[in-house]
Amino acid sequence: MINPEEFLAFLKERRSIRSYLDKVIPDNEVEMILEAGRWAPSASNKQPWEFIVIKNKEILREISKKAFYGKHIKRAPLAIAIVGKINENPNYYVQDTSLVSMNMMLMAWTLNIGTCWLGSMDREKVKKLLGLGRNDFLLTILSMGYIKGKIPKPSLRKDLDAIKKEIK
Ligand SMILES: Cc1cc2nc3c(=O)[nH]c(=O)nc-3n(C[C@H](O)[C@H](O)[C@H](O)COP(=O)(O)O)c2cc1C
């Protein structure tokens, strides 16, 4: 089991990373990230998802053109599109795939691989580029790569007192 204090410190240390070294991520590390995603929980354990590993530089550049706040993706050696299969879990595919993304980001961080969510993009155009159809929900494209430069300072979080309520 993981030490709880260390785990909390690990969670606090993770940052979204948008600058990457021009260095290939070996297949065994990509597999570990995918494996972490595969072990995410899902409603009724339906696992309504598919992961697309994108290494093609031209496709990454095309995605970045269709992104509103995602120029970082063209600098990444690799990205993983997390796709929800809508008809496999119609009420929960968003939650299920979101949990996948967190597992992948945390696994990557243990490998010194930084990730960043791409949420703001022209989804329909990117879906077309990836050959996705009507039953496919494109949650995000997680760019990833070894961290270039310094890890950015912690992004702020709301105080716990401001968000915590208790029912006694
Ligand atoms: C649903 C969602 C969508 C996001 N979309 C983008 C995006 O389009 N481009 C980007 O650079 N970062 C994106 N992010 C990353 C957030 O900006 C980042 O997680 C947030 O500022 C907190 O910083 P941290 O991840 O370093 O703690 C997204 C994150 C989430 C959870």
The ligand as an SDF file (V2000), in Angstrom:
LIG
                    3D

 31 33  0  0  0  0  0  0  0  0999 V2000
  -11.9440   19.4030  -18.3570 C   0  0  0  0  0  0  0  0  0  0  0  0
  -10.5970   20.0500  -18.5460 C   0  0  0  0  0  0  0  0  0  0  0  0
  -10.3220   20.7130  -19.7110 C   0  0  0  0  0  0  0  0  0  0  0  0
   -9.0590   21.2980  -19.9210 C   0  0  0  0  0  0  0  0  0  0  0  0
   -8.7680   21.8630  -21.1360 N   0  0  0  0  0  0  0  0  0  0  0  0
   -7.5500   22.3700  -21.3510 C   0  0  0  0  0  0  0  0  0  0  0  0
   -7.2030   22.8990  -22.6350 C   0  0  0  0  0  0  0  0  0  0  0  0
   -8.0100   22.8940  -23.5620 O   0  0  0  0  0  0  0  0  0  0  0  0
   -5.9540   23.3950  -22.8020 N   0  0  0  0  0  0  0  0  0  0  0  0
   -5.0330   23.4040  -21.7860 C   0  0  0  0  0  0  0  0  0  0  0  0
   -3.9040   23.8630  -22.0100 O   0  0  0  0  0  0  0  0  0  0  0  0
   -5.3270   22.9110  -20.5430 N   0  0  0  0  0  0  0  0  0  0  0  0
   -6.5450   22.3780  -20.3200 C   0  0  0  0  0  0  0  0  0  0  0  0
   -6.8420   21.8350  -19.0860 N   0  0  0  0  0  0  0  0  0  0  0  0
   -5.8430   21.8610  -17.9960 C   0  0  0  0  0  0  0  0  0  0  0  0
   -6.2410   22.8650  -16.9090 C   0  0  0  0  0  0  0  0  0  0  0  0
   -6.0300   24.1600  -17.3800 O   0  0  0  0  0  0  0  0  0  0  0  0
   -5.4390   22.5700  -15.6270 C   0  0  0  0  0  0  0  0  0  0  0  0
   -5.6990   21.2640  -15.1840 O   0  0  0  0  0  0  0  0  0  0  0  0
   -5.7930   23.5580  -14.5030 C   0  0  0  0  0  0  0  0  0  0  0  0
   -5.4030   24.8630  -14.8370 O   0  0  0  0  0  0  0  0  0  0  0  0
   -5.1140   23.1890  -13.1760 C   0  0  0  0  0  0  0  0  0  0  0  0
   -3.7060   23.1170  -13.3460 O   0  0  0  0  0  0  0  0  0  0  0  0
   -2.8800   21.8090  -12.9840 P   0  0  0  0  0  0  0  0  0  0  0  0
   -3.4040   20.6740  -13.8570 O   0  0  0  0  0  0  0  0  0  0  0  0
   -1.4550   22.1410  -13.2960 O   0  0  0  0  0  0  0  0  0  0  0  0
   -3.1140   21.5170  -11.5370 O   0  0  0  0  0  0  0  0  0  0  0  0
   -8.0790   21.2360  -18.8950 C   0  0  0  0  0  0  0  0  0  0  0  0
   -8.3760   20.5500  -17.7100 C   0  0  0  0  0  0  0  0  0  0  0  0
   -9.5930   19.9510  -17.5370 C   0  0  0  0  0  0  0  0  0  0  0  0
   -9.8590   19.1680  -16.2680 C   0  0  0  0  0  0  0  0  0  0  0  0
  1  2  1  0
  2  3  1  0
  2 30  2  0
  3  4  2  0
  4  5  1  0
  4 28  1  0
  5  6  2  0
  6  7  1  0
  6 13  1  0
  7  8  2  0
  7  9  1  0
  9 10  1  0
 10 11  2  0
 10 12  1  0
 12 13  2  0
 13 14  1  0
 14 15  1  0
 14 28  1  0
 15 16  1  0
 16 17  1  0
 16 18  1  0
 18 19  1  0
 18 20  1  0
 20 21  1  0
 20 22  1  0
 22 23  1  0
 23 24  1  0
 24 25  2  0
 24 26  1  0
 24 27  1  0
 28 29  2  0
 29 30  1  0
 30 31  1  0
M  END
$$$$
